[in-house]
């Protein structure tokens, strides 16, 4: 995230304690925020605020920065919990927090950051922001539940429509819809309802691109474990499409591995499955679908921003969103 957001986030977090264990806890609170990240969602919020007429030099810009800080704190506490739920190994090029301090301690760190997120929302003092954050948490939790329940129940009898519903809930709201709406609120403008369908399409494109990168991305640029979705048994558009046409022997080998816990999966078998997916047409199918969603979402967003108070900033926002929805890293 940008330095002025990180400094605001850290200013909310305790730093020193005469009790050594609390001092360690305060360090853990700062761990994920200080690891960096792309700051995608906070940048969308600020770009939306500009498009809706708020300038960096306006007094209200400080409110926008605090909302963006809250969004980054949301991202970090959710990632801590998400890494635990997915049994992930890495986050942003380093061991996931629960790998460093254990699951119970990491859960507590995530809970604490959740509370500090609300402190940042309070500092922003933007009418309507509280409700937007509540909506974002509700939709994200619903999508996460679908994702986790499928993994827990070893459920693979799913259609692409099931995956797309999960993505709209889990990714689209907190990645695109709510940041755009919060930006409008920071500028004192009621958010257009047209932002929602635009954000659903763009958020879907973003998640599918992420799924592709998890299989075929550059580990350094991607910042997460390549092939981690396979080890975690994630349902993706790629896999569901591949299952529909895979040879029975490959499908059987895949389901055998997916019915095992991560620790019990055979690395050699997972490597073979990874290769089958890359060699199939399912990756290209997913990329084509993501491109179509990105194109549709950009059209809808352009309409939603028609007549925006700052046309130049609106054009810059569209450029940023286009890069997000068609990203290669």
Secondary structure, DSSP 8 states (H G I E B T S, - for coil): --HHHHHHHHHHS----SSHHHHHHHHHHHHHHHT----HHHHHHHHHHHHTT--TTSTTHHHHHHHHHHHHHHHHHHHHHHHHHTT-SEETTEE-HHHHH-HHHHHHHHHHHHHHHHHHHHHH--TTHHHHHHHHHHHHHHHHHHHHHHHHTT-----HHHHHHHHIIIIIIIIIIHHHHHHHHHTT----THHHHHHHHHHHHHHHHHHHHHHHS-HHHH-S-TTHHHHHT---HHHHHHHTTS-HHHHHHHHHHHTS-GGGS-HHHHHHHHHHHHHSSHHHHHHHHHHHHHHHHHHHHHHHTTT-S-HHHHHHHHHHHHHHHT---
